[in-house]
């Protein structure tokens, strides 16, 4: 009787993608299609229109009409990036969630690389590299703000992880109650800090998985006047504050 070898690692994890969108009618389809084109297909793509004033809602509805994996959530008013992501995440059912911004795109093979079972099986947050794209210029050299060493020290140095080039276990999103809506910016930095404090296991991979694009149009979060105040709030979290020098 022949015995088949037992695989060393489990298959690639199932994942949902949440894409918040505010006034991005001209690019949101690029983000959605970059996910649908992955050779490891998503379970569900949830696109949340955050009270856009342009035709984003119409574009998102049209995508949902054509692609059965896509769900369009149209919010009646602008609630901000954090709450838009949380609204989408509430519909997620897969083990992993990716939060892709509507002006960014995943590169081919991103999902398969991020969810490689050799890394994903014993981690909660997987972080890849990204390449900046300014307008119509060519992508710059891949980069990652976190060097892959101690994540706590990395987060104490700044917002070193972006949602568009990482994936998170849904259980961890639920553990930290998602993104904090009181943050109008620095919300991703705060999210990963609270995840680290909750015991999340982080891993960095060397592959470039996303293009971080600067395109025309208002940002999902465009209030930079309170950026310093929000950064101070993140750094005041005990998980990071213990690593910082005491001011005299």
Helices and strands as residue ranges (DSSP letters): E 15-21, H 28-36, E 44-50, H 56-66, E 70-75, H 81-89, E 96-99, E 105-106, H 110-114, H 117-120, E 125-134, H 151-156, G 163-165, E 166-169, H 170-175, H 187-197, E 202-214, H 227-235, H 238-241
